[in-house]
Amino acid sequence: MAIPRVVLITKADCHLCQDARDAVGRVTAALGLEWSEAPVDHQPELRERFAEEIPVVLVDGVQRDFWKIDEARLERVLQRAMAQ
């Protein structure tokens, strides 16, 4: 079973970021996975790349969702990644 790398990209003063943290936390916990957070506040390359899309969820480096995280879609993506 593959273990997907889940990263949530956030920024300070982001009203959607806490909801995204909660959503990613629920989905990954249910699947027994861990996730990490990458704030763009001190990472200009991430801030430039994702600009107005934050929060963004990356799974194995691929952008899978942004703004409001769709938990059902994230779960499907992670299950597919784990099956590889």
Biopython code that builds the backbone (N, CA, C, O; Angstrom):
import numpy as np
from Bio.PDB.StructureBuilder import StructureBuilder

atoms = [
    (1, "MET", "N", (0.846, -1.176, 0.000)),
    (1, "MET", "CA", (0.000, 0.000, 0.000)),
    (1, "MET", "C", (0.894, 1.243, 0.000)),
    (1, "MET", "O", (1.812, 1.363, 0.811)),
    (2, "ALA", "N", (0.612, 2.151, -0.913)),
    (2, "ALA", "CA", (1.347, 3.413, -0.973)),
    (2, "ALA", "C", (0.821, 4.361, 0.095)),
    (2, "ALA", "O", (-0.359, 4.331, 0.444)),
    (3, "ILE", "N", (1.705, 5.197, 0.605)),
    (3, "ILE", "CA", (1.301, 6.200, 1.589)),
    (3, "ILE", "C", (1.406, 7.565, 0.921)),
    (3, "ILE", "O", (2.508, 8.068, 0.705)),
    (4, "PRO", "N", (0.255, 8.170, 0.591)),
    (4, "PRO", "CA", (0.291, 9.468, -0.072)),
    (4, "PRO", "C", (0.777, 10.572, 0.856)),
    (4, "PRO", "O", (0.533, 10.543, 2.062)),
    (5, "ARG", "N", (1.462, 11.538, 0.276)),
    (5, "ARG", "CA", (1.939, 12.715, 1.013)),
    (5, "ARG", "C", (0.891, 13.815, 0.847)),
    (5, "ARG", "O", (0.632, 14.272, -0.266)),
    (6, "VAL", "N", (0.296, 14.230, 1.952)),
    (6, "VAL", "CA", (-0.768, 15.234, 1.944)),
    (6, "VAL", "C", (-0.227, 16.517, 2.565)),
    (6, "VAL", "O", (0.252, 16.520, 3.699)),
    (7, "VAL", "N", (-0.310, 17.606, 1.803)),
    (7, "VAL", "CA", (0.168, 18.902, 2.277)),
    (7, "VAL", "C", (-0.939, 19.929, 2.083)),
    (7, "VAL", "O", (-1.528, 20.035, 1.006)),
    (8, "LEU", "N", (-1.209, 20.676, 3.132)),
    (8, "LEU", "CA", (-2.184, 21.770, 3.069)),
    (8, "LEU", "C", (-1.406, 23.079, 3.061)),
    (8, "LEU", "O", (-0.664, 23.374, 3.998)),
    (9, "ILE", "N", (-1.574, 23.852, 2.012)),
    (9, "ILE", "CA", (-0.909, 25.142, 1.895)),
    (9, "ILE", "C", (-1.844, 26.215, 2.446)),
    (9, "ILE", "O", (-2.995, 26.330, 2.025)),
    (10, "THR", "N", (-1.333, 26.994, 3.392)),
    (10, "THR", "CA", (-2.135, 28.001, 4.091)),
    (10, "THR", "C", (-1.402, 29.333, 4.137)),
    (10, "THR", "O", (-0.252, 29.441, 3.712)),
    (11, "LYS", "N", (-2.085, 30.341, 4.658)),
    (11, "LYS", "CA", (-1.450, 31.639, 4.916)),
    (11, "LYS", "C", (-2.122, 32.266, 6.135)),
    (11, "LYS", "O", (-3.232, 31.893, 6.516)),
    (12, "ALA", "N", (-1.432, 33.209, 6.724)),
    (12, "ALA", "CA", (-1.971, 33.915, 7.889)),
    (12, "ALA", "C", (-3.207, 34.707, 7.482)),
    (12, "ALA", "O", (-3.345, 35.125, 6.332)),
    (13, "ASP", "N", (-4.096, 34.902, 8.441)),
    (13, "ASP", "CA", (-5.319, 35.686, 8.214)),
    (13, "ASP", "C", (-6.177, 35.125, 7.085)),
    (13, "ASP", "O", (-6.787, 35.881, 6.328)),
    (14, "CYS", "N", (-6.223, 33.833, 6.976)),
    (14, "CYS", "CA", (-7.010, 33.152, 5.937)),
    (14, "CYS", "C", (-8.248, 32.564, 6.594)),
    (14, "CYS", "O", (-8.158, 31.628, 7.389)),
    (15, "HIS", "N", (-9.405, 33.120, 6.254)),
    (15, "HIS", "CA", (-10.632, 32.658, 6.911)),
    (15, "HIS", "C", (-11.049, 31.251, 6.479)),
    (15, "HIS", "O", (-11.832, 30.609, 7.179)),
    (16, "LEU", "N", (-10.554, 30.763, 5.362)),
    (16, "LEU", "CA", (-10.900, 29.411, 4.911)),
    (16, "LEU", "C", (-9.921, 28.346, 5.407)),
    (16, "LEU", "O", (-10.210, 27.151, 5.338)),
    (17, "CYS", "N", (-8.764, 28.782, 5.906)),
    (17, "CYS", "CA", (-7.712, 27.827, 6.262)),
    (17, "CYS", "C", (-8.081, 26.932, 7.443)),
    (17, "CYS", "O", (-7.745, 25.748, 7.433)),
    (18, "GLN", "N", (-8.759, 27.462, 8.453)),
    (18, "GLN", "CA", (-9.121, 26.609, 9.579)),
    (18, "GLN", "C", (-10.127, 25.543, 9.157)),
    (18, "GLN", "O", (-10.026, 24.393, 9.584)),
    (19, "ASP", "N", (-11.088, 25.912, 8.329)),
    (19, "ASP", "CA", (-12.034, 24.913, 7.809)),
    (19, "ASP", "C", (-11.294, 23.847, 7.013)),
    (19, "ASP", "O", (-11.613, 22.661, 7.106)),
    (20, "ALA", "N", (-10.308, 24.270, 6.232)),
    (20, "ALA", "CA", (-9.524, 23.322, 5.440)),
    (20, "ALA", "C", (-8.717, 22.392, 6.346)),
    (20, "ALA", "O", (-8.639, 21.190, 6.089)),
    (21, "ARG", "N", (-8.118, 22.941, 7.402)),
    (21, "ARG", "CA", (-7.377, 22.101, 8.362)),
    (21, "ARG", "C", (-8.297, 21.037, 8.956)),
    (21, "ARG", "O", (-7.932, 19.865, 9.053)),
    (22, "ASP", "N", (-9.491, 21.463, 9.350)),
    (22, "ASP", "CA", (-10.448, 20.529, 9.945)),
    (22, "ASP", "C", (-10.829, 19.439, 8.950)),
    (22, "ASP", "O", (-10.862, 18.260, 9.304)),
    (23, "ALA", "N", (-11.118, 19.823, 7.712)),
    (23, "ALA", "CA", (-11.529, 18.860, 6.684)),
    (23, "ALA", "C", (-10.414, 17.863, 6.384)),
    (23, "ALA", "O", (-10.647, 16.654, 6.367)),
    (24, "VAL", "N", (-9.208, 18.367, 6.146)),
    (24, "VAL", "CA", (-8.077, 17.490, 5.851)),
    (24, "VAL", "C", (-7.797, 16.580, 7.053)),
    (24, "VAL", "O", (-7.496, 15.398, 6.885)),
    (25, "GLY", "N", (-7.895, 17.128, 8.242)),
    (25, "GLY", "CA", (-7.679, 16.333, 9.447)),
    (25, "GLY", "C", (-8.677, 15.199, 9.589)),
    (25, "GLY", "O", (-8.304, 14.080, 9.942)),
    (26, "ARG", "N", (-9.938, 15.480, 9.315)),
    (26, "ARG", "CA", (-10.972, 14.432, 9.417)),
    (26, "ARG", "C", (-10.725, 13.310, 8.409)),
    (26, "ARG", "O", (-10.769, 12.130, 8.756)),
    (27, "VAL", "N", (-10.468, 13.690, 7.167)),
    (27, "VAL", "CA", (-10.296, 12.690, 6.106)),
    (27, "VAL", "C", (-9.046, 11.848, 6.352)),
    (27, "VAL", "O", (-9.101, 10.621, 6.273)),
    (28, "THR", "N", (-7.935, 12.493, 6.645)),
    (28, "THR", "CA", (-6.703, 11.729, 6.846)),
    (28, "THR", "C", (-6.781, 10.850, 8.094)),
    (28, "THR", "O", (-6.272, 9.729, 8.091)),
    (29, "ALA", "N", (-7.406, 11.340, 9.146)),
    (29, "ALA", "CA", (-7.550, 10.526, 10.363)),
    (29, "ALA", "C", (-8.378, 9.278, 10.081)),
    (29, "ALA", "O", (-8.050, 8.190, 10.555)),
    (30, "ALA", "N", (-9.442, 9.435, 9.316)),
    (30, "ALA", "CA", (-10.306, 8.294, 9.001)),
    (30, "ALA", "C", (-9.558, 7.234, 8.191)),
    (30, "ALA", "O", (-9.886, 6.049, 8.261)),
    (31, "LEU", "N", (-8.550, 7.664, 7.422)),
    (31, "LEU", "CA", (-7.787, 6.723, 6.597)),
    (31, "LEU", "C", (-6.471, 6.305, 7.249)),
    (31, "LEU", "O", (-5.710, 5.523, 6.679)),
    (32, "GLY", "N", (-6.208, 6.825, 8.440)),
    (32, "GLY", "CA", (-4.975, 6.482, 9.142)),
    (32, "GLY", "C", (-3.736, 7.130, 8.537)),
    (32, "GLY", "O", (-2.641, 6.572, 8.611)),
    (33, "LEU", "N", (-3.906, 8.300, 7.942)),
    (33, "LEU", "CA", (-2.798, 9.007, 7.301)),
    (33, "LEU", "C", (-2.418, 10.247, 8.092)),
    (33, "LEU", "O", (-3.184, 10.737, 8.922)),
    (34, "GLU", "N", (-1.227, 10.740, 7.817)),
    (34, "GLU", "CA", (-0.781, 11.994, 8.396)),
    (34, "GLU", "C", (-0.754, 13.047, 7.301)),
    (34, "GLU", "O", (-0.756, 12.724, 6.113)),
    (35, "TRP", "N", (-0.728, 14.306, 7.712)),
    (35, "TRP", "CA", (-0.640, 15.395, 6.752)),
    (35, "TRP", "C", (0.220, 16.491, 7.357)),
    (35, "TRP", "O", (0.463, 16.516, 8.564)),
    (36, "SER", "N", (0.676, 17.395, 6.498)),
    (36, "SER", "CA", (1.482, 18.510, 6.995)),
    (36, "SER", "C", (0.925, 19.812, 6.430)),
    (36, "SER", "O", (0.151, 19.825, 5.473)),
    (37, "GLU", "N", (1.343, 20.889, 7.051)),
    (37, "GLU", "CA", (0.894, 22.215, 6.641)),
    (37, "GLU", "C", (2.101, 23.014, 6.173)),
    (37, "GLU", "O", (3.168, 22.967, 6.784)),
    (38, "ALA", "N", (1.916, 23.748, 5.080)),
    (38, "ALA", "CA", (2.986, 24.587, 4.543)),
    (38, "ALA", "C", (2.462, 26.015, 4.415)),
    (38, "ALA", "O", (1.801, 26.347, 3.431)),
    (39, "PRO", "N", (2.755, 26.865, 5.409)),
    (39, "PRO", "CA", (2.329, 28.257, 5.310)),
    (39, "PRO", "C", (3.170, 29.004, 4.276)),
    (39, "PRO", "O", (4.387, 28.829, 4.221)),
    (40, "VAL", "N", (2.526, 29.829, 3.464)),
    (40, "VAL", "CA", (3.234, 30.562, 2.411)),
    (40, "VAL", "C", (3.819, 31.877, 2.900)),
    (40, "VAL", "O", (4.531, 32.549, 2.154)),
    (41, "ASP", "N", (3.534, 32.250, 4.127)),
    (41, "ASP", "CA", (3.908, 33.565, 4.637)),
    (41, "ASP", "C", (5.397, 33.877, 4.513)),
    (41, "ASP", "O", (5.764, 35.037, 4.320)),
    (42, "HIS", "N", (6.253, 32.875, 4.618)),
    (42, "HIS", "CA", (7.690, 33.096, 4.518)),
    (42, "HIS", "C", (8.304, 32.281, 3.388)),
    (42, "HIS", "O", (9.504, 32.007, 3.383)),
    (43, "GLN", "N", (7.459, 31.897, 2.428)),
    (43, "GLN", "CA", (7.914, 31.106, 1.286)),
    (43, "GLN", "C", (7.408, 31.781, 0.004)),
    (43, "GLN", "O", (6.353, 31.408, -0.510)),
    (44, "PRO", "N", (8.133, 32.751, -0.509)),
    (44, "PRO", "CA", (7.663, 33.530, -1.658)),
    (44, "PRO", "C", (7.305, 32.676, -2.879)),
    (44, "PRO", "O", (6.380, 33.011, -3.618)),
    (45, "GLU", "N", (8.036, 31.573, -3.095)),
    (45, "GLU", "CA", (7.749, 30.745, -4.267)),
    (45, "GLU", "C", (6.369, 30.089, -4.153)),
    (45, "GLU", "O", (5.644, 30.000, -5.144)),
    (46, "LEU", "N", (6.003, 29.632, -2.955)),
    (46, "LEU", "CA", (4.659, 29.074, -2.762)),
    (46, "LEU", "C", (3.599, 30.165, -2.851)),
    (46, "LEU", "O", (2.550, 29.971, -3.466)),
    (47, "ARG", "N", (3.874, 31.306, -2.238)),
    (47, "ARG", "CA", (2.917, 32.414, -2.267)),
    (47, "ARG", "C", (2.636, 32.838, -3.711)),
    (47, "ARG", "O", (1.484, 33.084, -4.069)),
    (48, "GLU", "N", (3.661, 32.923, -4.527)),
    (48, "GLU", "CA", (3.484, 33.312, -5.919)),
    (48, "GLU", "C", (2.736, 32.244, -6.717)),
    (48, "GLU", "O", (1.860, 32.556, -7.523)),
    (49, "ARG", "N", (3.091, 30.998, -6.484)),
    (49, "ARG", "CA", (2.480, 29.891, -7.240)),
    (49, "ARG", "C", (0.981, 29.756, -6.966)),
    (49, "ARG", "O", (0.199, 29.524, -7.888)),
    (50, "PHE", "N", (0.580, 29.900, -5.698)),
    (50, "PHE", "CA", (-0.806, 29.626, -5.340)),
    (50, "PHE", "C", (-1.646, 30.877, -5.107)),
    (50, "PHE", "O", (-2.875, 30.797, -5.092)),
    (51, "ALA", "N", (-1.021, 32.006, -4.928)),
    (51, "ALA", "CA", (-1.653, 33.329, -4.811)),
    (51, "ALA", "C", (-3.054, 33.308, -4.210)),
    (51, "ALA", "O", (-3.202, 33.207, -2.992)),
    (52, "GLU", "N", (-4.059, 33.402, -5.029)),
    (52, "GLU", "CA", (-5.443, 33.559, -4.571)),
    (52, "GLU", "C", (-6.180, 32.239, -4.358)),
    (52, "GLU", "O", (-7.373, 32.259, -4.056)),
    (53, "GLU", "N", (-5.522, 31.108, -4.502)),
    (53, "GLU", "CA", (-6.199, 29.807, -4.369)),
    (53, "GLU", "C", (-6.132, 29.231, -2.964)),
    (53, "GLU", "O", (-6.755, 28.203, -2.700)),
    (54, "ILE", "N", (-5.414, 29.843, -2.075)),
    (54, "ILE", "CA", (-5.175, 29.304, -0.731)),
    (54, "ILE", "C", (-6.460, 29.292, 0.089)),
    (54, "ILE", "O", (-7.215, 30.263, 0.042)),
    (55, "PRO", "N", (-6.728, 28.244, 0.825)),
    (55, "PRO", "CA", (-5.933, 27.043, 1.069)),
    (55, "PRO", "C", (-5.964, 26.080, -0.120)),
    (55, "PRO", "O", (-6.937, 26.016, -0.870)),
    (56, "VAL", "N", (-4.877, 25.340, -0.263)),
    (56, "VAL", "CA", (-4.712, 24.375, -1.345)),
    (56, "VAL", "C", (-4.289, 23.042, -0.736)),
    (56, "VAL", "O", (-3.457, 22.999, 0.171)),
    (57, "VAL", "N", (-4.869, 21.954, -1.242)),
    (57, "VAL", "CA", (-4.449, 20.615, -0.818)),
    (57, "VAL", "C", (-3.653, 19.978, -1.945)),
    (57, "VAL", "O", (-4.109, 19.902, -3.086)),
    (58, "LEU", "N", (-2.453, 19.523, -1.600)),
    (58, "LEU", "CA", (-1.618, 18.769, -2.526)),
    (58, "LEU", "C", (-1.564, 17.323, -2.064)),
    (58, "LEU", "O", (-1.404, 17.051, -0.874)),
    (59, "VAL", "N", (-1.696, 16.401, -2.998)),
    (59, "VAL", "CA", (-1.515, 14.980, -2.715)),
    (59, "VAL", "C", (-0.394, 14.509, -3.632)),
    (59, "VAL", "O", (-0.525, 14.524, -4.855)),
    (60, "ASP", "N", (0.691, 14.097, -3.030)),
    (60, "ASP", "CA", (1.886, 13.690, -3.764)),
    (60, "ASP", "C", (2.327, 14.775, -4.746)),
    (60, "ASP", "O", (2.738, 14.481, -5.869)),
    (61, "GLY", "N", (2.234, 16.033, -4.306)),
    (61, "GLY", "CA", (2.707, 17.155, -5.100)),
    (61, "GLY", "C", (1.746, 17.678, -6.138)),
    (61, "GLY", "O", (2.057, 18.649, -6.828)),
    (62, "VAL", "N", (0.575, 17.056, -6.269)),
    (62, "VAL", "CA", (-0.412, 17.470, -7.262)),
    (62, "VAL", "C", (-1.547, 18.208, -6.563)),
    (62, "VAL", "O", (-2.098, 17.727, -5.573)),
    (63, "GLN", "N", (-1.887, 19.378, -7.088)),
    (63, "GLN", "CA", (-2.997, 20.149, -6.506)),
    (63, "GLN", "C", (-4.295, 19.391, -6.727)),
    (63, "GLN", "O", (-4.635, 19.037, -7.856)),
    (64, "ARG", "N", (-5.025, 19.142, -5.628)),
    (64, "ARG", "CA", (-6.263, 18.373, -5.697)),
    (64, "ARG", "C", (-7.501, 19.176, -5.341)),
    (64, "ARG", "O", (-8.603, 18.816, -5.753)),
    (65, "ASP", "N", (-7.347, 20.249, -4.590)),
    (65, "ASP", "CA", (-8.492, 21.064, -4.206)),
    (65, "ASP", "C", (-7.991, 22.400, -3.693)),
    (65, "ASP", "O", (-6.827, 22.529, -3.313)),
    (66, "PHE", "N", (-8.870, 23.396, -3.683)),
    (66, "PHE", "CA", (-8.518, 24.686, -3.114)),
    (66, "PHE", "C", (-9.782, 25.385, -2.622)),
    (66, "PHE", "O", (-10.900, 24.979, -2.940)),
    (67, "TRP", "N", (-9.581, 26.438, -1.846)),
    (67, "TRP", "CA", (-10.618, 27.210, -1.166)),
    (67, "TRP", "C", (-11.406, 26.357, -0.183)),
    (67, "TRP", "O", (-11.022, 26.261, 0.983)),
    (68, "LYS", "N", (-12.487, 25.739, -0.616)),
    (68, "LYS", "CA", (-13.295, 24.894, 0.254)),
    (68, "LYS", "C", (-13.000, 23.444, -0.103)),
    (68, "LYS", "O", (-13.235, 23.010, -1.230)),
    (69, "ILE", "N", (-12.490, 22.711, 0.859)),
    (69, "ILE", "CA", (-12.046, 21.345, 0.594)),
    (69, "ILE", "C", (-13.240, 20.391, 0.581)),
    (69, "ILE", "O", (-14.014, 20.325, 1.536)),
    (70, "ASP", "N", (-13.366, 19.659, -0.518)),
    (70, "ASP", "CA", (-14.428, 18.661, -0.676)),
    (70, "ASP", "C", (-13.920, 17.355, -0.053)),
    (70, "ASP", "O", (-13.075, 16.667, -0.625)),
    (71, "GLU", "N", (-14.449, 17.033, 1.120)),
    (71, "GLU", "CA", (-13.955, 15.870, 1.858)),
    (71, "GLU", "C", (-14.159, 14.562, 1.112)),
    (71, "GLU", "O", (-13.282, 13.699, 1.138)),
    (72, "ALA", "N", (-15.293, 14.398, 0.450)),
    (72, "ALA", "CA", (-15.562, 13.155, -0.285)),
    (72, "ALA", "C", (-14.568, 12.996, -1.433)),
    (72, "ALA", "O", (-14.053, 11.901, -1.659)),
    (73, "ARG", "N", (-14.297, 14.077, -2.156)),
    (73, "ARG", "CA", (-13.331, 14.014, -3.261)),
    (73, "ARG", "C", (-11.930, 13.717, -2.726)),
    (73, "ARG", "O", (-11.211, 12.899, -3.300)),
    (74, "LEU", "N", (-11.538, 14.372, -1.634)),
    (74, "LEU", "CA", (-10.222, 14.125, -1.058)),
    (74, "LEU", "C", (-10.091, 12.671, -0.619)),
    (74, "LEU", "O", (-9.049, 12.051, -0.830)),
    (75, "GLU", "N", (-11.119, 12.135, -0.021)),
    (75, "GLU", "CA", (-11.078, 10.728, 0.392)),
    (75, "GLU", "C", (-10.900, 9.806, -0.815)),
    (75, "GLU", "O", (-10.114, 8.860, -0.759)),
    (76, "ARG", "N", (-11.623, 10.072, -1.903)),
    (76, "ARG", "CA", (-11.481, 9.243, -3.114)),
    (76, "ARG", "C", (-10.059, 9.324, -3.672)),
    (76, "ARG", "O", (-9.465, 8.308, -4.035)),
    (77, "VAL", "N", (-9.525, 10.538, -3.735)),
    (77, "VAL", "CA", (-8.158, 10.735, -4.248)),
    (77, "VAL", "C", (-7.164, 9.956, -3.390)),
    (77, "VAL", "O", (-6.279, 9.281, -3.916)),
    (78, "LEU", "N", (-7.309, 10.050, -2.079)),
    (78, "LEU", "CA", (-6.381, 9.360, -1.187)),
    (78, "LEU", "C", (-6.528, 7.856, -1.263)),
    (78, "LEU", "O", (-5.528, 7.138, -1.223)),
    (79, "GLN", "N", (-7.740, 7.366, -1.370)),
    (79, "GLN", "CA", (-7.935, 5.912, -1.499)),
    (79, "GLN", "C", (-7.306, 5.382, -2.777)),
    (79, "GLN", "O", (-6.695, 4.313, -2.777)),
    (80, "ARG", "N", (-7.457, 6.142, -3.885)),
    (80, "ARG", "CA", (-6.826, 5.737, -5.142)),
    (80, "ARG", "C", (-5.305, 5.745, -5.005)),
    (80, "ARG", "O", (-4.629, 4.828, -5.473)),
    (81, "ALA", "N", (-4.771, 6.781, -4.362)),
    (81, "ALA", "CA", (-3.317, 6.868, -4.182)),
    (81, "ALA", "C", (-2.796, 5.728, -3.309)),
    (81, "ALA", "O", (-1.702, 5.217, -3.547)),
    (82, "MET", "N", (-3.558, 5.334, -2.319)),
    (82, "MET", "CA", (-3.148, 4.257, -1.429)),
    (82, "MET", "C", (-3.208, 2.900, -2.124)),
    (82, "MET", "O", (-2.488, 1.979, -1.739)),
    (83, "ALA", "N", (-4.050, 2.765, -3.137)),
    (83, "ALA", "CA", (-4.209, 1.491, -3.843)),
    (83, "ALA", "C", (-3.090, 1.234, -4.846)),
    (83, "ALA", "O", (-2.962, 0.119, -5.353)),
    (84, "GLN", "N", (-2.291, 2.232, -5.136)),
    (84, "GLN", "CA", (-1.221, 2.065, -6.134)),
    (84, "GLN", "C", (-0.062, 1.310, -5.574)),
    (84, "GLN", "O", (0.923, 1.081, -6.277)),
]
sb = StructureBuilder()
sb.init_structure("model")
sb.init_model(0)
sb.init_chain("A")
sb.init_seg("    ")
for serial, (resi, resn, name, xyz) in enumerate(atoms, 1):
    if name == "N":
        sb.init_residue(resn, " ", resi, " ")
    sb.init_atom(name, np.array(xyz, "f"), 0.0, 1.0, " ", f" {name:<3s}", serial, name[0])
structure = sb.get_structure()
